[in-house]
């Protein structure tokens, strides 16, 4: 049975790996690296430009 359905197990594993890589890539593209958290402000969760903090 493993010999018959082994390709399905391998295919499922590679699809899971591919999906994980695609999601990480999308998250990397969607993240704005120029934003920082201003911990000194009233609302530290608000993201501001890193250049404004210096």
Beta strands, then each sheet from edge to edge (+ up, - down):
strand 1: 35-37
strand 2: 47-49
sheet 1: 1+ 2-
end
